Amino acid sequence: MSDEVTIGRRFTVVIPKSVRRSVGLKEGQHALVRAEAGRTIMETLPSDPYGTLADAIGNIDYSEAKHERKAEKWLKKNARPGHTASSLRLNDQILSNDTSFDPIPNLGRTSLT
């Protein structure tokens, strides 16, 4: 589907109603605009990125209270006075040394390194 449009002041473009309906555009929705091989391409972004992420990775059993307690327990065990997150190198420890703490459970991963 193609419709001709006019580029207005300040480079505004009104997307024709037929195109808006066809792709389900909503006012206030965000989009990416890029130049590609001499063309202008506009790609809409999902209105609910967290829903899209959940659809992509499946249902994750996450409870803030449960996992916050687990994270606090891990920090109390591994942190020492005066250490900061950067000195603990949390990401390195979580991914390589400490398999008891999994911030996102049930993904079935064994290693991210």
Phi and psi in degrees as a GROMACS rama.xvg file:
@    title "Ramachandran Plot"
@    xaxis  label "Phi"
@    yaxis  label "Psi"
@TYPE xy
-135.858  140.854  SER-2
-136.424  144.247  ASP-3
-82.5732  136.108  GLU-4
-129.815  163.263  VAL-5
-109.702  135.457  THR-6
-82.1914  120.488  ILE-7
-93.9996  -167.444  GLY-8
-57.5182  145.893  ARG-9
56.3943  25.6762  ARG-10
60.98  33.3914  PHE-11
-79.3248  147.527  THR-12
-132.7  129.559  VAL-13
-93.2938  122.698  VAL-14
-81.0135  125.017  ILE-15
-56.7478  147.653  PRO-16
-56.8678  -39.8797  LYS-17
-62.2506  -38.4025  SER-18
-71.9726  -43.4637  VAL-19
-56.7384  -45.4032  ARG-20
-68.3593  -40.6906  ARG-21
-60.4162  -40.4146  SER-22
-103.059  0.379672  VAL-23
72.1965  36.9659  GLY-24
-68.8667  146.341  LEU-25
-126.568  146.688  LYS-26
-59.8613  133.638  GLU-27
90.2416  -8.61067  GLY-28
-67.907  146.401  GLN-29
-93.1047  154.369  HIS-30
-146.531  156.915  ALA-31
-99.598  137.854  LEU-32
-123.281  130.377  VAL-33
-143.724  157.753  ARG-34
-97.8415  132.361  ALA-35
-145.494  113.855  GLU-36
52.2162  45.427  ALA-37
77.9706  8.57026  GLY-38
-116.685  156.283  ARG-39
-101.805  121.697  THR-40
-114.624  130.36  ILE-41
-117.958  125.863  MET-42
-122.693  121.724  GLU-43
-72.6024  146.637  THR-44
-96.6179  152.749  LEU-45
-63.3417  142.114  PRO-46
-74.0897  -22.175  SER-47
-127.327  85.0172  ASP-48
-63.4064  -30.7336  PRO-49
-69.7978  -36.6743  TYR-50
-64.9254  -40.2656  GLY-51
-63.7702  -42.1252  THR-52
-63.1306  -44.3317  LEU-53
-61.0602  -40.2682  ALA-54
-63.5202  -36.8651  ASP-55
-72.8087  -39.8217  ALA-56
-103.709  -4.50027  ILE-57
87.9578  -178.417  GLY-58
-75.5268  122.606  ASN-59
-110.299  127.053  ILE-60
-76.5867  99.9738  ASP-61
-127.619  127.605  TYR-62
-127.379  117.368  SER-63
-56.8928  -45.2595  GLU-64
-62.6392  -46.2533  ALA-65
-63.8119  -48.9343  LYS-66
-76.0738  -27.2451  HIS-67
-66.5653  -42.781  GLU-68
-60.4434  -42.7699  ARG-69
-63.0218  -41.7156  LYS-70
-65.8054  -42.3561  ALA-71
-62.5634  -41.9773  GLU-72
-61.2039  -43.9288  LYS-73
-63.1194  -43.1605  TRP-74
-64.4217  -42.0391  LEU-75
-62.2263  -35.2529  LYS-76
-73.2706  -38.1887  LYS-77
-103.116  -21.748  ASN-78
-86.8437  146.897  ALA-79
-120.735  155.348  ARG-80
-53.8305  137.009  PRO-81
88.558  -10.258  GLY-82
-80.1658  143.174  HIS-83
-109.131  172.434  THR-84
-58.4666  -38.1268  ALA-85
-70.9059  -35.0552  SER-86
-74.5332  -25.5878  SER-87
-75.5876  -23.1879  LEU-88
51.158  57.692  ARG-89
-51.6118  -46.8031  LEU-90
-60.8286  -42.7741  ASN-91
-63.7334  -42.4671  ASP-92
-67.6383  -43.0748  GLN-93
-63.0987  -44.0599  ILE-94
-80.4023  -29.1059  LEU-95
-115.552  -35.5919  SER-96
-102.938  -39.3891  ASN-97
-112.212  101.773  ASP-98
-88.5825  -1.72577  THR-99
-79.0284  -18.035  SER-100
-108.827  117.062  PHE-101
-124.958  102.949  ASP-102
-64.6299  -24.229  PRO-103
-126.098  95.9101  ILE-104
-73.8613  164.232  PRO-105
65.1177  26.9208  ASN-106
-91.1688  -9.75647  LEU-107
72.2594  19.5268  GLY-108
-87.6508  151.048  ARG-109
-107.013  -31.6308  THR-110
-160.913  142.087  SER-111
-102.967  -1.41075  LEU-112
